[in-house]
Amino acid sequence: MSDFQAGPNQRFVTYYSSDTGGQVDTEAFVAGIAADADQRKLNGWRLLSTSIFPLRQVGTAGNVLLQSGGQMATMLAAVVVYVRDF
């Protein structure tokens, strides 16, 4: 996790899943972000927005017409914006 000040009363926080070579457990990944947001709430920070995207994928791209792709994300990243209203 990295934490960056992004102006007055605003922070960008990045979260990364580990890359085990298997499919990411998205529920566990999001639960970790939610737990951190809950702790930040105690200091007046609230989660404003989030964006989650794959960093690493495995599988075949497939044929768009035949929809034969079998990709899965093995590593995710999230960027979360927190704000404080004072």
Biopython code that builds the backbone (N, CA, C, O; Angstrom):
import numpy as np
from Bio.PDB.StructureBuilder import StructureBuilder

atoms = [
    (1, "MET", "N", (0.850, -1.168, 0.000)),
    (1, "MET", "CA", (0.000, 0.000, 0.000)),
    (1, "MET", "C", (0.897, 1.233, 0.000)),
    (1, "MET", "O", (1.913, 1.291, 0.693)),
    (2, "SER", "N", (0.492, 2.205, -0.791)),
    (2, "SER", "CA", (1.164, 3.507, -0.812)),
    (2, "SER", "C", (0.115, 4.572, -0.565)),
    (2, "SER", "O", (-1.038, 4.428, -0.970)),
    (3, "ASP", "N", (0.522, 5.641, 0.104)),
    (3, "ASP", "CA", (-0.405, 6.694, 0.503)),
    (3, "ASP", "C", (0.188, 8.032, 0.072)),
    (3, "ASP", "O", (1.309, 8.370, 0.452)),
    (4, "PHE", "N", (-0.571, 8.797, -0.728)),
    (4, "PHE", "CA", (-0.075, 10.060, -1.271)),
    (4, "PHE", "C", (-1.037, 11.192, -0.949)),
    (4, "PHE", "O", (-2.249, 11.048, -1.106)),
    (5, "GLN", "N", (-0.497, 12.316, -0.500)),
    (5, "GLN", "CA", (-1.325, 13.503, -0.332)),
    (5, "GLN", "C", (-1.655, 14.025, -1.721)),
    (5, "GLN", "O", (-0.781, 14.112, -2.583)),
    (6, "ALA", "N", (-2.920, 14.373, -1.936)),
    (6, "ALA", "CA", (-3.373, 14.829, -3.255)),
    (6, "ALA", "C", (-4.130, 16.141, -3.122)),
    (6, "ALA", "O", (-5.220, 16.300, -3.672)),
    (7, "GLY", "N", (-3.556, 17.059, -2.402)),
    (7, "GLY", "CA", (-4.206, 18.335, -2.173)),
    (7, "GLY", "C", (-4.722, 18.414, -0.747)),
    (7, "GLY", "O", (-4.600, 17.455, 0.017)),
    (8, "PRO", "N", (-5.295, 19.544, -0.389)),
    (8, "PRO", "CA", (-5.802, 19.709, 0.967)),
    (8, "PRO", "C", (-6.920, 18.694, 1.265)),
    (8, "PRO", "O", (-7.887, 18.580, 0.511)),
    (9, "ASN", "N", (-6.771, 17.980, 2.352)),
    (9, "ASN", "CA", (-7.809, 17.056, 2.825)),
    (9, "ASN", "C", (-8.191, 15.989, 1.807)),
    (9, "ASN", "O", (-9.345, 15.563, 1.748)),
    (10, "GLN", "N", (-7.230, 15.564, 1.015)),
    (10, "GLN", "CA", (-7.489, 14.497, 0.033)),
    (10, "GLN", "C", (-6.250, 13.621, -0.090)),
    (10, "GLN", "O", (-5.125, 14.119, -0.105)),
    (11, "ARG", "N", (-6.466, 12.309, -0.179)),
    (11, "ARG", "CA", (-5.367, 11.353, -0.307)),
    (11, "ARG", "C", (-5.686, 10.330, -1.376)),
    (11, "ARG", "O", (-6.838, 9.925, -1.538)),
    (12, "PHE", "N", (-4.655, 9.911, -2.111)),
    (12, "PHE", "CA", (-4.742, 8.762, -3.018)),
    (12, "PHE", "C", (-4.023, 7.611, -2.320)),
    (12, "PHE", "O", (-2.887, 7.766, -1.872)),
    (13, "VAL", "N", (-4.673, 6.475, -2.230)),
    (13, "VAL", "CA", (-4.056, 5.297, -1.622)),
    (13, "VAL", "C", (-4.116, 4.174, -2.648)),
    (13, "VAL", "O", (-5.166, 3.901, -3.230)),
    (14, "THR", "N", (-2.971, 3.527, -2.860)),
    (14, "THR", "CA", (-2.925, 2.398, -3.789)),
    (14, "THR", "C", (-2.803, 1.111, -2.990)),
    (14, "THR", "O", (-2.071, 1.043, -2.002)),
    (15, "TYR", "N", (-3.523, 0.102, -3.425)),
    (15, "TYR", "CA", (-3.500, -1.224, -2.809)),
    (15, "TYR", "C", (-3.142, -2.226, -3.903)),
    (15, "TYR", "O", (-3.525, -2.050, -5.060)),
    (16, "TYR", "N", (-2.414, -3.269, -3.538)),
    (16, "TYR", "CA", (-2.012, -4.302, -4.488)),
    (16, "TYR", "C", (-2.301, -5.675, -3.903)),
    (16, "TYR", "O", (-2.058, -5.919, -2.721)),
    (17, "SER", "N", (-2.821, -6.570, -4.735)),
    (17, "SER", "CA", (-2.956, -7.960, -4.311)),
    (17, "SER", "C", (-1.617, -8.651, -4.549)),
    (17, "SER", "O", (-0.798, -8.173, -5.334)),
    (18, "SER", "N", (-1.399, -9.757, -3.881)),
    (18, "SER", "CA", (-0.193, -10.534, -4.177)),
    (18, "SER", "C", (-0.456, -11.344, -5.444)),
    (18, "SER", "O", (-1.600, -11.656, -5.772)),
    (19, "ASP", "N", (0.617, -11.674, -6.144)),
    (19, "ASP", "CA", (0.486, -12.469, -7.367)),
    (19, "ASP", "C", (0.926, -13.891, -7.066)),
    (19, "ASP", "O", (2.121, -14.180, -7.003)),
    (20, "THR", "N", (-0.043, -14.777, -6.880)),
    (20, "THR", "CA", (0.268, -16.174, -6.579)),
    (20, "THR", "C", (0.247, -17.038, -7.834)),
    (20, "THR", "O", (0.530, -18.235, -7.767)),
    (21, "GLY", "N", (-0.083, -16.448, -8.970)),
    (21, "GLY", "CA", (-0.188, -17.201, -10.214)),
    (21, "GLY", "C", (-1.573, -17.761, -10.440)),
    (21, "GLY", "O", (-1.864, -18.274, -11.520)),
    (22, "GLY", "N", (-2.435, -17.673, -9.435)),
    (22, "GLY", "CA", (-3.820, -18.125, -9.562)),
    (22, "GLY", "C", (-4.758, -16.938, -9.599)),
    (22, "GLY", "O", (-4.330, -15.790, -9.478)),
    (23, "GLN", "N", (-6.020, -17.217, -9.764)),
    (23, "GLN", "CA", (-7.017, -16.149, -9.831)),
    (23, "GLN", "C", (-7.081, -15.398, -8.510)),
    (23, "GLN", "O", (-7.040, -16.006, -7.440)),
    (24, "VAL", "N", (-7.182, -14.079, -8.586)),
    (24, "VAL", "CA", (-7.242, -13.232, -7.399)),
    (24, "VAL", "C", (-8.557, -13.475, -6.662)),
    (24, "VAL", "O", (-9.621, -13.561, -7.275)),
    (25, "ASP", "N", (-8.467, -13.582, -5.347)),
    (25, "ASP", "CA", (-9.663, -13.655, -4.498)),
    (25, "ASP", "C", (-10.157, -12.224, -4.325)),
    (25, "ASP", "O", (-9.714, -11.514, -3.422)),
    (26, "THR", "N", (-11.074, -11.803, -5.189)),
    (26, "THR", "CA", (-11.515, -10.400, -5.184)),
    (26, "THR", "C", (-12.248, -10.029, -3.899)),
    (26, "THR", "O", (-12.157, -8.887, -3.448)),
    (27, "GLU", "N", (-12.967, -10.968, -3.307)),
    (27, "GLU", "CA", (-13.664, -10.660, -2.052)),
    (27, "GLU", "C", (-12.668, -10.347, -0.946)),
    (27, "GLU", "O", (-12.876, -9.408, -0.178)),
    (28, "ALA", "N", (-11.589, -11.119, -0.853)),
    (28, "ALA", "CA", (-10.565, -10.852, 0.164)),
    (28, "ALA", "C", (-9.853, -9.530, -0.130)),
    (28, "ALA", "O", (-9.551, -8.771, 0.790)),
    (29, "PHE", "N", (-9.586, -9.256, -1.406)),
    (29, "PHE", "CA", (-8.915, -8.017, -1.791)),
    (29, "PHE", "C", (-9.763, -6.804, -1.397)),
    (29, "PHE", "O", (-9.255, -5.851, -0.807)),
    (30, "VAL", "N", (-11.043, -6.845, -1.723)),
    (30, "VAL", "CA", (-11.940, -5.729, -1.400)),
    (30, "VAL", "C", (-12.166, -5.640, 0.109)),
    (30, "VAL", "O", (-12.292, -4.539, 0.646)),
    (31, "ALA", "N", (-12.220, -6.765, 0.792)),
    (31, "ALA", "CA", (-12.385, -6.753, 2.250)),
    (31, "ALA", "C", (-11.208, -6.047, 2.922)),
    (31, "ALA", "O", (-11.394, -5.348, 3.918)),
    (32, "GLY", "N", (-9.993, -6.225, 2.384)),
    (32, "GLY", "CA", (-8.826, -5.533, 2.927)),
    (32, "GLY", "C", (-8.931, -4.028, 2.760)),
    (32, "GLY", "O", (-8.566, -3.271, 3.659)),
    (33, "ILE", "N", (-9.429, -3.596, 1.611)),
    (33, "ILE", "CA", (-9.629, -2.159, 1.374)),
    (33, "ILE", "C", (-10.694, -1.627, 2.314)),
    (33, "ILE", "O", (-10.534, -0.549, 2.885)),
    (34, "ALA", "N", (-11.774, -2.368, 2.481)),
    (34, "ALA", "CA", (-12.866, -1.938, 3.367)),
    (34, "ALA", "C", (-12.385, -1.830, 4.813)),
    (34, "ALA", "O", (-12.772, -0.904, 5.526)),
    (35, "ALA", "N", (-11.549, -2.763, 5.249)),
    (35, "ALA", "CA", (-11.028, -2.715, 6.616)),
    (35, "ALA", "C", (-10.155, -1.478, 6.820)),
    (35, "ALA", "O", (-10.221, -0.835, 7.867)),
    (36, "ASP", "N", (-9.336, -1.145, 5.819)),
    (36, "ASP", "CA", (-8.503, 0.046, 5.917)),
    (36, "ASP", "C", (-9.371, 1.304, 5.919)),
    (36, "ASP", "O", (-9.101, 2.239, 6.673)),
    (37, "ALA", "N", (-10.405, 1.336, 5.087)),
    (37, "ALA", "CA", (-11.319, 2.485, 5.052)),
    (37, "ALA", "C", (-12.012, 2.664, 6.395)),
    (37, "ALA", "O", (-12.228, 3.790, 6.844)),
    (38, "ASP", "N", (-12.358, 1.555, 7.033)),
    (38, "ASP", "CA", (-13.010, 1.611, 8.342)),
    (38, "ASP", "C", (-12.069, 2.227, 9.383)),
    (38, "ASP", "O", (-12.504, 3.014, 10.224)),
    (39, "GLN", "N", (-10.788, 1.872, 9.327)),
    (39, "GLN", "CA", (-9.806, 2.453, 10.250)),
    (39, "GLN", "C", (-9.585, 3.936, 9.967)),
    (39, "GLN", "O", (-9.468, 4.735, 10.895)),
    (40, "ARG", "N", (-9.527, 4.303, 8.695)),
    (40, "ARG", "CA", (-9.332, 5.707, 8.337)),
    (40, "ARG", "C", (-10.519, 6.570, 8.763)),
    (40, "ARG", "O", (-10.360, 7.754, 9.059)),
    (41, "LYS", "N", (-11.697, 5.972, 8.790)),
    (41, "LYS", "CA", (-12.903, 6.697, 9.210)),
    (41, "LYS", "C", (-12.741, 7.242, 10.637)),
    (41, "LYS", "O", (-13.276, 8.304, 10.958)),
    (42, "LEU", "N", (-12.015, 6.527, 11.483)),
    (42, "LEU", "CA", (-11.795, 6.962, 12.862)),
    (42, "LEU", "C", (-11.034, 8.282, 12.936)),
    (42, "LEU", "O", (-11.130, 9.004, 13.928)),
    (43, "ASN", "N", (-10.271, 8.599, 11.873)),
    (43, "ASN", "CA", (-9.523, 9.862, 11.808)),
    (43, "ASN", "C", (-10.186, 10.894, 10.907)),
    (43, "ASN", "O", (-9.559, 11.885, 10.533)),
    (44, "GLY", "N", (-11.447, 10.670, 10.558)),
    (44, "GLY", "CA", (-12.194, 11.644, 9.776)),
    (44, "GLY", "C", (-12.119, 11.486, 8.273)),
    (44, "GLY", "O", (-12.658, 12.319, 7.544)),
    (45, "TRP", "N", (-11.455, 10.423, 7.779)),
    (45, "TRP", "CA", (-11.346, 10.205, 6.336)),
    (45, "TRP", "C", (-12.498, 9.348, 5.856)),
    (45, "TRP", "O", (-12.889, 8.387, 6.519)),
    (46, "ARG", "N", (-13.041, 9.700, 4.698)),
    (46, "ARG", "CA", (-14.087, 8.862, 4.096)),
    (46, "ARG", "C", (-13.693, 8.510, 2.666)),
    (46, "ARG", "O", (-13.057, 9.295, 1.964)),
    (47, "LEU", "N", (-14.083, 7.326, 2.263)),
    (47, "LEU", "CA", (-13.776, 6.838, 0.923)),
    (47, "LEU", "C", (-14.685, 7.552, -0.068)),
    (47, "LEU", "O", (-15.908, 7.509, 0.061)),
    (48, "LEU", "N", (-14.090, 8.203, -1.051)),
    (48, "LEU", "CA", (-14.859, 8.944, -2.049)),
    (48, "LEU", "C", (-15.040, 8.139, -3.329)),
    (48, "LEU", "O", (-16.139, 8.089, -3.880)),
    (49, "SER", "N", (-13.969, 7.508, -3.806)),
    (49, "SER", "CA", (-14.078, 6.730, -5.037)),
    (49, "SER", "C", (-12.976, 5.678, -5.079)),
    (49, "SER", "O", (-11.973, 5.760, -4.370)),
    (50, "THR", "N", (-13.202, 4.695, -5.933)),
    (50, "THR", "CA", (-12.209, 3.634, -6.091)),
    (50, "THR", "C", (-12.188, 3.162, -7.534)),
    (50, "THR", "O", (-13.197, 3.213, -8.238)),
    (51, "SER", "N", (-11.027, 2.703, -7.956)),
    (51, "SER", "CA", (-10.873, 2.109, -9.276)),
    (51, "SER", "C", (-9.972, 0.892, -9.123)),
    (51, "SER", "O", (-8.876, 0.990, -8.571)),
    (52, "ILE", "N", (-10.433, -0.253, -9.610)),
    (52, "ILE", "CA", (-9.670, -1.491, -9.508)),
    (52, "ILE", "C", (-9.364, -1.975, -10.920)),
    (52, "ILE", "O", (-10.240, -1.985, -11.785)),
    (53, "PHE", "N", (-8.115, -2.376, -11.146)),
    (53, "PHE", "CA", (-7.734, -2.825, -12.476)),
    (53, "PHE", "C", (-6.684, -3.933, -12.389)),
    (53, "PHE", "O", (-5.939, -4.007, -11.411)),
    (54, "PRO", "N", (-6.623, -4.792, -13.406)),
    (54, "PRO", "CA", (-5.645, -5.880, -13.387)),
    (54, "PRO", "C", (-4.237, -5.368, -13.692)),
    (54, "PRO", "O", (-4.046, -4.499, -14.542)),
    (55, "LEU", "N", (-3.261, -5.926, -12.982)),
    (55, "LEU", "CA", (-1.859, -5.638, -13.276)),
    (55, "LEU", "C", (-1.223, -6.777, -14.058)),
    (55, "LEU", "O", (-0.317, -6.563, -14.864)),
    (56, "ARG", "N", (-1.703, -7.980, -13.812)),
    (56, "ARG", "CA", (-1.150, -9.148, -14.496)),
    (56, "ARG", "C", (-2.294, -10.107, -14.806)),
    (56, "ARG", "O", (-3.169, -10.337, -13.971)),
    (57, "GLN", "N", (-2.277, -10.659, -16.004)),
    (57, "GLN", "CA", (-3.298, -11.607, -16.444)),
    (57, "GLN", "C", (-2.617, -12.805, -17.066)),
    (57, "GLN", "O", (-1.504, -12.703, -17.582)),
    (58, "VAL", "N", (-3.289, -13.938, -17.016)),
    (58, "VAL", "CA", (-2.808, -15.135, -17.701)),
    (58, "VAL", "C", (-3.947, -15.689, -18.530)),
    (58, "VAL", "O", (-5.111, -15.361, -18.302)),
    (59, "GLY", "N", (-3.611, -16.526, -19.490)),
    (59, "GLY", "CA", (-4.615, -17.146, -20.335)),
    (59, "GLY", "C", (-4.483, -16.651, -21.764)),
    (59, "GLY", "O", (-3.542, -15.936, -22.109)),
    (60, "THR", "N", (-5.424, -17.037, -22.568)),
    (60, "THR", "CA", (-5.406, -16.662, -23.975)),
    (60, "THR", "C", (-6.364, -15.519, -24.224)),
    (60, "THR", "O", (-7.400, -15.399, -23.570)),
    (61, "ALA", "N", (-6.005, -14.690, -25.170)),
    (61, "ALA", "CA", (-6.886, -13.576, -25.524)),
    (61, "ALA", "C", (-8.126, -14.077, -26.247)),
    (61, "ALA", "O", (-9.199, -13.487, -26.129)),
    (62, "GLY", "N", (-7.982, -15.151, -26.985)),
    (62, "GLY", "CA", (-9.133, -15.749, -27.654)),
    (62, "GLY", "C", (-9.555, -15.000, -28.901)),
    (62, "GLY", "O", (-8.949, -14.003, -29.293)),
    (63, "ASN", "N", (-10.574, -15.492, -29.493)),
    (63, "ASN", "CA", (-11.147, -14.929, -30.695)),
    (63, "ASN", "C", (-12.428, -14.212, -30.295)),
    (63, "ASN", "O", (-13.336, -14.822, -29.731)),
    (64, "VAL", "N", (-12.501, -12.928, -30.586)),
    (64, "VAL", "CA", (-13.648, -12.133, -30.176)),
    (64, "VAL", "C", (-14.950, -12.696, -30.750)),
    (64, "VAL", "O", (-15.972, -12.710, -30.063)),
    (65, "LEU", "N", (-14.921, -13.153, -31.983)),
    (65, "LEU", "CA", (-16.141, -13.661, -32.611)),
    (65, "LEU", "C", (-16.610, -14.964, -31.971)),
    (65, "LEU", "O", (-17.812, -15.192, -31.834)),
    (66, "LEU", "N", (-15.660, -15.821, -31.577)),
    (66, "LEU", "CA", (-16.025, -17.105, -30.986)),
    (66, "LEU", "C", (-16.027, -17.072, -29.459)),
    (66, "LEU", "O", (-16.413, -18.047, -28.814)),
    (67, "GLN", "N", (-15.596, -15.958, -28.886)),
    (67, "GLN", "CA", (-15.522, -15.784, -27.434)),
    (67, "GLN", "C", (-14.834, -16.971, -26.765)),
    (67, "GLN", "O", (-15.372, -17.578, -25.839)),
    (68, "SER", "N", (-13.644, -17.285, -27.247)),
    (68, "SER", "CA", (-12.916, -18.436, -26.716)),
    (68, "SER", "C", (-11.836, -18.047, -25.708)),
    (68, "SER", "O", (-11.044, -18.897, -25.300)),
    (69, "GLY", "N", (-11.790, -16.794, -25.305)),
    (69, "GLY", "CA", (-10.759, -16.341, -24.374)),
    (69, "GLY", "C", (-10.926, -16.953, -23.001)),
    (69, "GLY", "O", (-12.042, -17.252, -22.576)),
    (70, "GLY", "N", (-9.816, -17.140, -22.308)),
    (70, "GLY", "CA", (-9.849, -17.708, -20.980)),
    (70, "GLY", "C", (-8.931, -16.959, -20.035)),
    (70, "GLY", "O", (-8.225, -17.581, -19.242)),
    (71, "GLN", "N", (-8.926, -15.639, -20.104)),
    (71, "GLN", "CA", (-8.031, -14.857, -19.266)),
    (71, "GLN", "C", (-8.568, -14.751, -17.842)),
    (71, "GLN", "O", (-9.775, -14.777, -17.601)),
    (72, "MET", "N", (-7.617, -14.630, -16.900)),
    (72, "MET", "CA", (-7.989, -14.336, -15.523)),
    (72, "MET", "C", (-6.905, -13.436, -14.938)),
    (72, "MET", "O", (-5.734, -13.537, -15.303)),
    (73, "ALA", "N", (-7.310, -12.564, -14.034)),
    (73, "ALA", "CA", (-6.368, -11.672, -13.376)),
    (73, "ALA", "C", (-5.671, -12.421, -12.254)),
    (73, "ALA", "O", (-6.316, -13.066, -11.426)),
    (74, "THR", "N", (-4.338, -12.328, -12.235)),
    (74, "THR", "CA", (-3.565, -12.942, -11.159)),
    (74, "THR", "C", (-3.017, -11.895, -10.193)),
    (74, "THR", "O", (-2.457, -12.236, -9.151)),
    (75, "MET", "N", (-3.181, -10.619, -10.544)),
    (75, "MET", "CA", (-2.757, -9.529, -9.660)),
    (75, "MET", "C", (-3.613, -8.311, -9.948)),
    (75, "MET", "O", (-3.838, -7.961, -11.107)),
    (76, "LEU", "N", (-4.093, -7.663, -8.889)),
    (76, "LEU", "CA", (-4.938, -6.473, -9.020)),
    (76, "LEU", "C", (-4.298, -5.293, -8.308)),
    (76, "LEU", "O", (-3.484, -5.455, -7.398)),
    (77, "ALA", "N", (-4.684, -4.112, -8.743)),
    (77, "ALA", "CA", (-4.336, -2.884, -8.043)),
    (77, "ALA", "C", (-5.610, -2.073, -7.877)),
    (77, "ALA", "O", (-6.537, -2.171, -8.681)),
    (78, "ALA", "N", (-5.639, -1.282, -6.833)),
    (78, "ALA", "CA", (-6.768, -0.380, -6.616)),
    (78, "ALA", "C", (-6.205, 0.990, -6.253)),
    (78, "ALA", "O", (-5.222, 1.103, -5.522)),
    (79, "VAL", "N", (-6.846, 2.020, -6.776)),
    (79, "VAL", "CA", (-6.544, 3.386, -6.363)),
    (79, "VAL", "C", (-7.809, 3.910, -5.697)),
    (79, "VAL", "O", (-8.888, 3.914, -6.289)),
    (80, "VAL", "N", (-7.653, 4.351, -4.459)),
    (80, "VAL", "CA", (-8.797, 4.822, -3.678)),
    (80, "VAL", "C", (-8.555, 6.275, -3.306)),
    (80, "VAL", "O", (-7.456, 6.646, -2.894)),
    (81, "VAL", "N", (-9.585, 7.093, -3.455)),
    (81, "VAL", "CA", (-9.515, 8.496, -3.050)),
    (81, "VAL", "C", (-10.249, 8.631, -1.731)),
    (81, "VAL", "O", (-11.415, 8.256, -1.610)),
    (82, "TYR", "N", (-9.547, 9.174, -0.741)),
    (82, "TYR", "CA", (-10.144, 9.497, 0.561)),
    (82, "TYR", "C", (-10.178, 11.000, 0.713)),
    (82, "TYR", "O", (-9.269, 11.699, 0.265)),
    (83, "VAL", "N", (-11.236, 11.502, 1.349)),
    (83, "VAL", "CA", (-11.346, 12.943, 1.627)),
    (83, "VAL", "C", (-11.703, 13.139, 3.090)),
    (83, "VAL", "O", (-12.255, 12.255, 3.745)),
    (84, "ARG", "N", (-11.373, 14.316, 3.576)),
    (84, "ARG", "CA", (-11.712, 14.711, 4.944)),
    (84, "ARG", "C", (-12.432, 16.042, 4.848)),
    (84, "ARG", "O", (-11.948, 16.962, 4.188)),
    (85, "ASP", "N", (-13.578, 16.157, 5.495)),
    (85, "ASP", "CA", (-14.432, 17.337, 5.357)),
    (85, "ASP", "C", (-14.213, 18.347, 6.473)),
    (85, "ASP", "O", (-15.153, 18.714, 7.179)),
    (86, "PHE", "N", (-12.963, 18.800, 6.634)),
    (86, "PHE", "CA", (-12.723, 19.912, 7.562)),
    (86, "PHE", "C", (-11.411, 20.576, 7.267)),
    (86, "PHE", "O", (-11.038, 21.534, 7.944)),
]
sb = StructureBuilder()
sb.init_structure("model")
sb.init_model(0)
sb.init_chain("A")
sb.init_seg("    ")
for serial, (resi, resn, name, xyz) in enumerate(atoms, 1):
    if name == "N":
        sb.init_residue(resn, " ", resi, " ")
    sb.init_atom(name, np.array(xyz, "f"), 0.0, 1.0, " ", f" {name:<3s}", serial, name[0])
structure = sb.get_structure()
